[in-house]
Amino acid sequence: MDGKYEKREKKQAEGKSKKDQRLDDLRQILATPYGRRYMDGLLEFHGCFLSIAGTNNVDVYKRLGMREAGLRILSEVAEARPDLIKLKLGE
């Protein structure tokens, strides 16, 4: 029983360190004007700030999926650099 708990705890610690590394990498990208422009384009492509309207269910679900992916990216950007989100929303 204790072995399973230790394995789970180790996996959680490894997962956290991977997430921390990913956020550190993202901070490095966002530290450059090129990286911020790229992220802006990525978020625009995914339609994060657009409404999802339509009559064709296939198109609506496609846009929902793209938007969901963009919101995931946006949440990581917000976690890595909260100051950038405030700046972008103020523009």
N, C-alpha and C positions, 0 to 999 in steps of 0.2 A: 504493500500500500504506500509506504513512504517513497519507494522508487518512482512510482507514477507521479507523485506530487513533485518530486525533485525534477523529473523530466519536464513536466509542464511548466514549472517555475523557470527552468533553464531556457525553454522555448520562448517564454514571454520576455525574458531578459534579452535574448538574441533578437527577437522581433523589435524590441524597443531600440536596440542599438542600430538595427537596419533603418528604422524610421528616423532616428536621429541623424544618421549618415545621409539619408535622402534629403532631409531638411537642410543640413549643412551644404549639400551640393546645390540645392535650390537657392540658398542664400548667396552662394558664389555666383550663380547665374544672374540673380536679380541685382547683384551689385554693379552690373555693367549696363550701360544704356542699350546695348545690343540685346542683352538677355531680357530686359524689361519690354523692349519692343516686340521681341519674339513672343513673350507671354501674352502681351496685349493682343497680338494677332491670333494666338491660339484660343484665347478666351472669346474673341470676336467670332472666330470660325465655329466654335461650339455653341454660339448663341446664348451665352449665359444671361444676358440682360435683355433678351427679347421675349415677347409673349409667344405662346405656341397656339396658333389658330389654324384651322383648316377643317375641311370636310372629309378628306381622305384619311382613313384610320392609319394606313401604312405610313403616310407622310408624317402624321402627328406622332406616332410612336417612334419613328426615326428621329424626329426633332427632339422628342423627349429624351431619348437615349443619348443623343449628342449633347444636349443641355446638361444631363446628369453627369456625363463625363467632364464637361467643362466646370461644373460646380465642384466636382471632386478636386480638380486642378486648383480652382479658386480657393478652396478650403486649405489646401496645402500651402499656397502662396500666403494666405492670411496667417497661417500658423508660423511660417518661416519669417515673414516680414509684415507684421500687422500695420506698421506705419505706411506701407505702400497702399494698402487697401483704403485707409483713411484718405490718403492723398488722391487716389483714383476716384473715389466717390465724391470728393470735393471739387473735382475738375468739371 
